[in-house]
Amino acid sequence: MADDFSDSALVLLGHGSTLNVDSASTTYQHADALRDRNIFAQVEEAFWKLEPGVSAVLRGVFARRVFVVPLFISEGYFTEEVLPRELGFAQRKDGSFETTRNENGQTIHYCGPIGTHESMTGALIARAEGIVEAHPFPSLPRAENTTLFIAGHGASNNENSRKAIEDQADRIRANGEYAGVLAVFMEEEPHVEACYELAETKNIVMVPFFISDGLHSFEDIPVMLGETEKRVRERMANGQPTWVNPTERRGKRLWYSASIGTEPFIAEVILERVREAAGR
């Protein structure tokens, strides 16, 4: 039986940033893609750091059922404390959040973050394969001769910040496709720049496990990988990628992809989170 969400609204919650105009682009990208498919009566975007804000967005939603999907990578401070508090959700003992009904008679479902969904594994593999296929110089590297790194932010104040990245690395490693699959982090060990020592192969592919191509993935990580700040900013000013694929450095050849959140497949992950909430 086909999904029937014609009586429902979808609200995509992004973090957003006042420092980077592109921080909201993926939220709009996936909202537009799902809006074009006419699955929901209404599709709206909301942000923690931008307008419309999280607590205000529901005022413009008219559907009787509402599904709220956080476009976040991990279960942590924002998805388990900040956003549920702003929206008035109570947490069950198993960690999920109770469906709530507001004064307008709307039933509101709070869905899990997209980054922890098992289907993100396929999205990461697709992104890794896509970047080398787009830049097969000097020749297309074979996965068995390549080390794949999943790059995350990491945060010492929340262990879940790295768990989603490590879980995905474990799943891909279990496939046995790559010579090695490892997680690296901006703010925790092993750090991003350690990839050159950790890789036992000449070929390295790195996929940033971020929702948007913001300052972290577009500027900070290329600098950590050895690009100069001056060149990164020059390329950003000219609308060019901040990492040239592939770049040889420290005896390795490294391909670096766009953030996983820009993968079109993420729209399907969002739908899966909605189906799960509807099933509960």
C-alpha positions, 0 to 999 in steps of 0.5 A: 500500500502506498504512503498516504500523507495527503492529510499531513504536513512535513516540517524539516528542522535545520540548524542554520547559521548566521555566519554562513548563508549556505548553511540552510541550503540543504534544508531548502534542497530537500524540502523543495524535492519533497514538495515537488513530489506532492506527498504531503499537504504542506512542507515547511522549513524551520531553523535553530539559528535562522528564521523561521524559528523552531518554536514559531513554525507550527503557527503556519502549519494547517494539516491535522497531522504534522511530522517533524524531522530534524536534519541533524547527524546525531542524537545529542544535545539538539535533537534530544534536548533543545528541539523537543523542549522548543516543540513541547515533546516529552521523552519516553523511557526508551528514548523516543518522544511521545506524539503530542496534540496541540490546542488546535487538535493537530497530532504532532510526531517528532521523528528521529534525526536523519544521520542515525538512520541505517540507510545513510550507509548507502548514501555515504558509499554512493558519495564516496564512489561518486567523487572518484568516478567524477575525478578518475585521475590518473586512473579510477582507484579500486575500492580494495586499494582505497581507505575511506574516511568518514569525517565528523565534528565530534564534541567532548561534551556529548558522546553521541556526537561521534557515535553516529559517525563511528556506527556508519564506519563500522557498517561500511567496514563490515561490507569488506569493500574498502581496504579500510574504513575509519572515522576521524573528527575535527575536535576529537581523536583521531583528528582529520589530519591523522588520515595520512598516517592512518591510511595503509593505502596510497588512495584516500577518499574522505566524506564529510558527515555533515548536513550542509557544505558550511564552514566546517566542511568547505573551509576548515577540513580542507585546511586541516588536510593541508590546503592553505587558508589563503587558497581556500578563501580565494577558491571560495570567493571564485565559487570553486571547490576548496579541494582539488580532486585528487590532491597528492600530499604526504605520499597519499592521493586524496579525494574529498567529497561534498557533505553527505547532507547534499546527497539527493538520496537524503529525501528518501531517508527523511521519508523513512523517518516519517514512516517510522513515526507514523507506524508508532 
